[in-house]
Amino acid sequence: MAPEYIQTGTMTPKVDVYAFGVVLLELITGREAVFLSDDQEVLLSETVIPGIDGTDVGAEVNDLIDSRLRVKNRLGYIIDHTELALRLLKLSVACLAREPTNRLSMAEVVSALMKIQQDVNYSQSFSVE
């Protein structure tokens, strides 16, 4: 749940953006939003955000993304989705800003997703299979 909803119980569109960020994070990592570690509840976002905020996140992204997202094409080559996953993780982090005013609007989220989709379609048109 969004921090401001927990504190005040007020529902706004920014709460929905936060929830979308959580769901996106779950989809990319294949992990639950809240999990147990050493008998304590841990938020997935708290484990992911510090790794994404760094400058050299290549290895961290590979450790974060769900291994089921690494697929082989018809020729048996593993398709590398690291760049795509990184972009989606960064979008998720932008949705998970603790301060609602620092979060994207849903229109900005849709725009970012459309840009990512356009870039993926463009890059796939040049891939060799």
MARTI-697379 format. One record per residue: residue number from 0; y, z, x negated of N, C-alpha, C, CB in turn; residue in one letter. Coordinates in Angstrom, 3 decimals, m for minus. Each point is the difference from the previous one (the first is absolute). Glycine has a CB too. Layout:
R  seq      n_py      n_pz      n_px     ca_py     ca_pz     ca_px      c_py      c_pz      c_px     cb_py     cb_pz     cb_px  type
R  NUM         Y         Z         X         Y         Z         X         Y         Z         X         Y         Z         X     A
...
This chain:
R  seq      n_py      n_pz      n_px     ca_py     ca_pz     ca_px      c_py      c_pz      c_px     cb_py     cb_pz     cb_px  type
R    0    m1.179     0.000    m0.836     1.179     0.000     0.836     1.253     0.000    m0.889    m1.261     1.221     1.844     M
R    1     2.274    m1.845    m1.331     1.269    m0.052    m0.726     0.562     1.412    m0.154     0.458    m2.329     0.886     A
R    2     0.128     2.613    m2.033     0.526     1.358    m0.238     0.989     0.462     1.063    m0.320    m0.403    m2.414     P
R    3     1.199    m0.487     2.871     1.002     0.428     0.989    m0.641     0.293     1.359     1.726    m1.373    m1.200     E
R    4    m2.829     0.703     1.503    m0.703     0.271     1.260    m0.664     1.369    m0.066    m0.391    m2.469     0.362     Y
R    5    m0.182     2.792    m1.507    m0.621     1.312    m0.181     1.043     1.106     0.132    m1.742    m1.020    m1.503     I
R    6     2.933     0.790     0.958     1.046     1.029     0.014     0.669     0.147     1.354     0.372    m0.462    m2.388     Q
R    7    m0.075    m0.660     3.068     0.813     0.071     1.216    m0.722    m0.453     1.260     1.947    m0.371    m1.435     T
R    8    m3.035    m0.371     1.277    m0.695    m0.546     1.164     0.704    m1.197     0.621    m0.866     2.262     0.412     G
R    9     1.906    m2.736    m1.071     0.770    m1.132     0.507    m0.698    m1.305    m0.361     2.137     1.323    m0.203     T
R   10    m2.306    m2.164     1.228    m0.643    m1.297    m0.202     1.071    m1.084    m0.091    m2.074     0.774     1.242     M
R   11     2.038    m1.553    m2.324     0.938    m1.105    m0.194    m0.790    m1.202    m0.525     1.952     1.600    m0.467     T
R   12    m1.345    m2.778     0.440    m0.675    m1.157    m0.602    m0.379     0.224    m1.464     1.266    m1.445     1.571     P
R   13    m0.517     2.273    m2.277    m0.309     0.278    m1.404    m1.313     0.771    m0.143     2.455     0.019    m0.503     K
R   14    m2.832     0.743     1.522    m1.301     0.681     0.000    m1.113    m1.044     0.064     1.001     2.043     1.135     V
R   15    m0.781    m3.082    m0.334    m0.978    m1.085     0.087    m0.116    m0.760    m1.319     0.496    m0.203     2.442     D
R   16     0.614     0.012    m3.120    m0.023    m0.678    m1.307    m0.817     0.831    m0.983     2.267    m1.056     0.439     V
R   17    m2.065     2.366    m0.405    m0.768     0.899    m0.874    m1.492    m0.126     0.303     1.957     1.602    m0.124     Y
R   18    m2.303    m1.591     1.409    m1.404    m0.114     0.411    m0.588    m1.340    m0.459     0.460     1.483     1.996     A
R   19     0.318    m2.551    m1.897    m0.467    m1.306    m0.471    m0.283     0.061    m1.498     1.327    m1.165     1.807     F
R   20    m0.448     1.818    m2.558    m0.203     0.144    m1.441    m1.295     0.725    m0.326     2.462     0.013    m0.294     G
R   21    m2.776     1.006     1.083    m1.248     0.751    m0.202    m1.204    m0.906     0.271     1.157     2.160     0.653     V
R   22    m1.124    m2.891     0.462    m1.112    m0.881     0.356    m0.175    m1.097    m1.055     0.406     0.469     2.448     V
R   23     0.688    m1.050    m2.901    m0.065    m1.033    m1.034    m0.625     0.565    m1.271     2.032    m1.128     0.973     L
R   24    m1.642     2.321    m1.332    m0.552     0.656    m1.184    m1.502     0.227     0.158     2.217     1.109    m0.415     L
R   25    m2.647    m0.691     1.588    m1.429     0.194     0.250    m0.761    m1.320    m0.124     0.539     1.930     1.518     E
R   26     0.041    m3.000    m0.989    m0.657    m1.305    m0.055    m0.164    m0.504    m1.433     0.954    m0.508     2.244     L
R   27     0.057     0.699    m3.051    m0.028    m0.508    m1.375    m0.941     0.825    m0.876     2.353    m0.821     0.278     I
R   28    m2.335     2.137    m0.087    m0.797     0.866    m0.871    m1.407     0.251     0.522     2.107     1.062    m0.706     T
R   29    m2.311    m1.237     2.015    m1.300     0.311     0.586    m0.257     1.490     0.079    m0.836    m2.147    m0.871     G
R   30     1.897     2.926     0.814    m0.120     1.467     0.016     0.676     0.564     1.246    m0.051     0.058    m2.528     R
R   31    m0.346     1.151     2.883     0.597     0.700     1.137     1.412     0.474    m0.364    m2.298     0.729     0.797     E
R   32     3.164    m0.639     0.208     1.385     0.439    m0.220     0.051     1.447    m0.490     0.768    m1.591     1.783     A
R   33    m1.700     2.394    m1.317    m0.112     1.395    m0.439    m1.452     0.216    m0.403     1.901     0.804     1.538     V
R   34    m2.108    m0.283    m2.743    m1.361     0.243    m0.464    m0.070     1.347    m0.700    m0.400    m2.473    m0.243     F
R   35    m0.815     2.970     0.062    m0.201     1.280    m0.667    m0.218    m0.211    m1.488    m0.971     0.963     2.101     L
R   36     1.644    m0.146    m2.890    m0.187     0.015    m1.446     0.055     1.461    m0.428     1.036    m2.334    m0.321     S
R   37    m2.106     2.799    m0.282    m0.093     1.413    m0.384     0.283     0.906     1.191     0.695    m0.591    m2.335     D
R   38    m1.267     0.257     3.485     0.133     0.770     1.244     1.432     0.106     0.514    m1.978     1.271    m0.720     D
R   39     2.834    m2.190     0.301     1.370    m0.037     0.509     0.289    m1.386     0.552     0.732     1.759    m1.661     Q
R   40     0.047    m1.792     2.750     0.400    m1.285     0.561     1.042    m0.654    m0.901    m0.491     0.827     2.336     E
R   41     0.275    m2.101    m2.615     0.908    m0.763    m0.849     0.424    m1.231     0.784    m1.095     0.839    m2.152     V
R   42     2.381    m1.167     2.082     0.496    m1.213     0.641    m0.192    m1.180    m0.941     1.685     1.330     1.338     L
R   43    m2.277    m2.394    m0.820    m0.201    m1.209    m0.788     1.314    m0.486    m0.597    m1.941    m0.612     1.455     L
R   44     3.005     0.662    m0.655     1.301    m0.474    m0.479     0.464     0.770    m1.233     0.579    m0.651     2.340     S
R   45    m0.911     1.936    m2.419     0.418     0.799    m1.152    m0.762    m0.375    m1.270     0.568     1.852     1.566     E
R   46    m1.739    m2.438    m1.411    m0.762    m0.424    m1.177     0.357    m1.413    m0.422    m1.847     1.503     0.697     T
R   47     2.326    m2.317     0.240     0.286    m1.408    m0.289     1.431    m0.219    m0.467    m1.697    m0.626     1.693     V
R   48     2.653     1.238    m1.036     1.416    m0.266    m0.275     0.368     0.219    m1.471     0.502     0.667     2.348     I
R   49    m0.921     0.432    m2.988     0.367     0.146    m1.419    m0.509    m1.141    m0.873    m0.025     2.449     0.338     P
R   50    m1.150    m2.992    m0.059    m0.547    m1.103    m0.789     0.727    m1.299     0.214    m2.167     1.109     0.103     G
R   51     2.728    m1.308     1.079     0.696    m1.246     0.323     1.430     0.028    m0.494    m1.453    m0.282     1.994     I
R   52     2.028     1.457    m2.131     1.385     0.099    m0.441     0.185    m0.333    m1.479     0.332     1.718     1.749     D
R   53    m1.421    m1.763    m2.516     0.095    m0.309    m1.422     0.272    m1.470    m0.243    m1.539     1.878    m0.466     G
R   54     1.812    m2.209    m0.787     0.310    m1.387    m0.326    m1.247    m0.810    m0.333     2.214     0.756    m0.826     T
R   55    m3.173    m0.154     0.134    m1.233    m0.702    m0.364    m1.119     0.494     0.910     0.756    m0.269    m2.421     D
R   56    m0.893    m0.371     3.564    m0.935     0.507     1.004    m1.250    m0.861     0.137     1.940     0.958     1.197     V
R   57    m2.166    m1.893    m2.083    m1.144    m0.903     0.131    m1.324     0.722     0.107     1.278    m1.655    m1.269     G
R   58    m1.583     2.540     0.322    m1.274     0.727     0.021    m0.072     0.927     1.195    m0.118    m0.127    m2.488     A
R   59     1.241     0.791     2.799     0.015     0.921     1.123    m0.289    m0.718     1.312     1.629     1.429    m1.234     E
R   60    m1.091    m2.624     1.400    m0.227    m0.763     1.224    m1.475    m0.330     0.129     2.322    m0.959    m0.115     V
R   61    m2.945     0.538    m0.975    m1.429    m0.312     0.054    m0.826     1.219     0.372     0.355    m1.771    m1.709     N
R   62     0.060     2.950     1.275    m0.706     1.227     0.363     0.256     0.393     1.449     0.158     0.740    m2.370     D
R   63     0.993    m1.123     2.906     0.379     0.402     1.354    m0.588    m0.892     1.087     2.079     0.899    m0.964     L
R   64    m2.176    m2.199     0.693    m0.402    m0.896     1.089    m1.498     0.121     0.282     1.856    m1.578    m0.627     I
R   65    m2.173     1.400     1.877    m1.377     0.062     0.473    m0.802    m1.105    m0.685     0.733     0.966     2.240     D
R   66    m1.842    m0.602    m2.859    m0.815    m0.984    m0.723    m0.520    m1.093     0.926    m0.654     1.785    m1.617     S
R   67     0.579    m1.506     2.920    m0.463    m1.019     0.946     1.011    m1.130     0.164    m1.295     1.764     1.190     R
R   68     2.520    m1.583    m1.704     1.002    m1.061     0.060    m0.150    m0.996    m1.142     1.541     1.595     1.119     L
R   69    m2.362    m1.260    m2.088    m0.270    m0.927    m1.100    m1.159    m0.880     0.433     0.834     1.640    m1.779     R
R   70    m0.541    m2.868     2.036    m1.019    m0.905     0.541    m0.255    m1.156    m0.948     0.680     0.622     2.320     V
R   71    m1.837    m1.235    m2.151    m0.331    m1.182    m0.799     0.228    m1.245     0.843    m1.700     1.303    m1.355     K
R   72     2.208    m2.331     0.698     0.155    m1.281     0.705    m1.329    m0.745    m0.015     2.452    m0.124    m0.635     N
R   73    m2.462    m1.077     1.139    m1.244    m0.782     0.101    m0.626    m0.298    m1.349     0.890    m1.001     2.068     R
R   74    m0.113     1.023    m3.123    m0.531    m0.280    m1.333    m0.459     1.260    m0.718     1.502    m1.964    m0.116     L
R   75    m1.353     3.118     0.784    m0.438     1.258    m0.591     1.044     0.712    m0.830    m2.220    m0.953    m0.003     G
R   76     3.449     0.423    m0.032     1.071     0.654    m0.746     0.628     1.089     0.856     0.441    m2.114    m1.301     Y
R   77    m0.174     3.251     0.688     0.659     1.073     0.733     1.460    m0.372     0.190    m1.598     1.734    m0.932     I
R   78     2.055    m1.646     2.165     1.395    m0.302     0.317     0.809     1.263    m0.255    m0.643    m1.759     1.742     I
R   79     1.641     1.652    m2.581     0.823     1.142    m0.380     1.134     0.183     0.999    m0.575    m0.363    m2.421     D
R   80     0.515     1.455     3.153     1.027     0.301     0.989     0.959     1.089    m0.493    m1.608    m0.658     1.805     H
R   81     1.664     0.875    m3.120     0.820     1.084    m0.547     1.467    m0.169     0.368    m1.616     0.233    m1.884     T
R   82     2.149    m1.426     1.721     1.423    m0.226     0.301     0.278     0.199     1.486     0.149    m1.618    m1.916     E
R   83    m1.011     1.104     2.754     0.146     0.177     1.443    m0.088     1.482     0.362    m0.990    m2.286     0.396     L
R   84    m0.008     2.973    m0.953    m0.163     1.427     0.284     1.221     0.793    m0.458    m2.487    m0.252    m0.224     A
R   85     3.015    m0.094    m0.933     1.186     0.692    m0.507     1.180    m0.185     0.949    m0.816    m0.327    m2.354     L
R   86     1.006    m0.895     2.836     1.112    m0.258     0.927    m0.180     0.788     1.297     0.288    m2.297    m0.989     R
R   87    m1.514     2.337     1.491    m0.261     0.753     1.229     0.119     1.502    m0.224    m1.506    m1.837     0.763     L
R   88     1.077     2.313    m1.925     0.169     1.425    m0.315     1.474     0.368    m0.092    m2.183    m0.020    m1.224     L
R   89     2.970    m0.836     0.599     1.445     0.267    m0.089     0.644    m0.018     1.378     0.041    m1.015    m2.289     K
R   90    m0.484     0.123     3.154     0.502    m0.015     1.374    m0.374     1.295     0.708    m0.182    m2.509     0.065     L
R   91    m1.040     2.947    m0.260    m0.440     1.260     0.586     0.865     1.166    m0.478    m2.331    m0.908     0.135     S
R   92     2.587     0.950    m1.419     0.834     1.073    m0.569     1.404    m0.032     0.608    m1.322    m0.101    m2.153     V
R   93     1.864    m1.098     2.367     1.328    m0.122     0.617    m0.012     0.528     1.435     0.481    m1.999    m1.452     A
R   94    m1.609     1.887     2.115    m0.131     0.527     1.366    m0.188     1.510     0.009    m0.984    m2.175     0.704     C
R   95     0.564     2.732    m1.823    m0.330     1.424    m0.079     1.102     0.854    m0.616    m2.358    m0.677    m0.174     L
R   96     3.545     0.138     0.048     1.113     0.791    m0.544     0.147     1.276     0.824     1.189    m2.096    m0.820     A
R   97    m1.013     3.210     0.145     0.083     1.286     0.706     1.226     0.056     0.912    m1.181     1.103    m1.921     R
R   98     2.267    m1.683     1.475     1.235    m0.005     0.784     0.006    m1.238     0.906     1.255     1.256    m1.841     E
R   99    m1.166    m1.073     3.155    m0.050    m1.143     0.919     1.039    m1.083    m0.298    m0.852     1.566     1.704     P
R  100     2.022    m1.169    m2.145     1.041    m0.997    m0.276    m0.355    m0.876    m1.200     1.695     1.568     0.953     T
R  101    m2.619    m1.102    m1.789    m0.430    m0.779    m1.163    m1.187    m0.910     0.305     0.829     1.840    m1.441     N
R  102    m1.397    m1.712     2.640    m1.128    m0.838     0.402     0.492    m1.352     0.487    m1.320     2.042     0.608     R
R  103     0.447    m3.027    m0.744     0.296    m1.316     0.558     0.027     0.077     1.525    m1.067    m1.121    m1.999     L
R  104     1.724     0.153     2.613    m0.116    m0.158     1.451    m1.260    m0.826     0.239     2.551     0.134     0.396     S
R  105    m3.048    m0.145     0.828    m1.190    m0.796     0.289     0.299    m1.487    m0.168    m0.810     1.772     1.592     M
R  106     2.039    m2.184    m1.310     0.376    m1.404    m0.218    m0.103    m0.349    m1.485     1.544     0.078     2.002     A
R  107    m1.142     0.832    m2.868    m0.106    m0.231    m1.444    m1.467    m0.037    m0.439     2.228     1.135    m0.340     E
R  108    m3.061    m0.297     0.966    m1.430    m0.004    m0.306    m0.605    m1.349     0.372    m0.122     2.494     0.375     V
R  109     0.422    m2.970     0.822    m0.524    m1.293     0.459     0.475    m1.113    m0.930    m0.030     0.823     2.391     V
R  110     1.291    m0.792    m2.767     0.545    m1.010    m0.911    m0.732     0.030    m1.343     2.242     0.195     1.131     S
R  111    m2.487     0.992    m1.662    m0.709     0.131    m1.276    m1.427    m0.521     0.123     1.419     1.990    m0.590     A
R  112    m2.091    m1.675     1.692    m1.361    m0.484     0.211    m0.046    m1.521     0.113    m0.547     2.153     1.139     L
R  113     1.533    m2.717    m0.465     0.054    m1.455     0.131     0.230    m0.654    m1.362     0.881     0.243     2.346     M
R  114    m0.045     0.355    m3.171     0.257    m0.523    m1.349    m1.277     0.073    m0.840     2.426     0.721     0.150     K
R  115    m3.137     0.393    m0.054    m1.254     0.146    m0.742    m1.006    m1.053     0.467     0.421     2.482    m0.286     I
R  116    m0.530    m2.658     1.597    m0.921    m1.000     0.540     0.376    m1.405    m0.475    m0.384     1.459     2.012     Q
R  117     1.655    m1.767    m1.997     0.472    m1.315    m0.456    m0.362    m0.215    m1.466     1.893     0.084     1.663     Q
R  118    m1.677     0.933    m2.488    m0.305    m0.115    m1.423    m1.502    m0.166    m0.229     2.017     1.396    m0.526     D
R  119    m2.831    m0.676     1.294    m1.456    m0.119    m0.128    m0.442    m1.404     0.407    m0.277     2.472     0.461     V
R  120     0.792    m2.958     0.653    m0.353    m1.353     0.442     0.405    m1.037    m1.041     0.262     0.719     2.388     N
R  121     0.905    m0.539    m2.988     0.478    m0.923    m1.014    m0.916     0.034    m1.230     2.364     0.307     0.836     Y
R  122    m2.722     0.888    m1.288    m0.835     0.103    m1.191    m1.411    m0.521     0.263     1.353     1.969    m0.744     S
R  123    m1.849    m1.794     1.961    m1.340    m0.494     0.340    m0.043    m1.524     0.048    m0.407     2.097     1.296     Q
R  124     1.528    m2.712    m1.014     0.013    m1.462     0.050    m0.190    m0.609    m1.376     1.489     0.113     1.982     S
R  125    m1.316     0.707    m3.029    m0.179    m0.474    m1.376    m1.264     0.511    m0.652     2.434    m0.112    m0.180     F
R  126    m3.220     0.917     0.919    m1.215     0.557    m0.605    m1.100    m1.051    m0.035     0.622     2.298     0.812     S
R  127    m1.482    m2.164    m1.792    m1.108    m0.934    m0.162    m1.281     0.672     0.471     1.151    m1.142    m1.949     V
R  128    m1.852     0.482     2.853    m1.289     0.518     0.453    m1.014    m1.078    m0.045     1.101     1.653     1.441     E
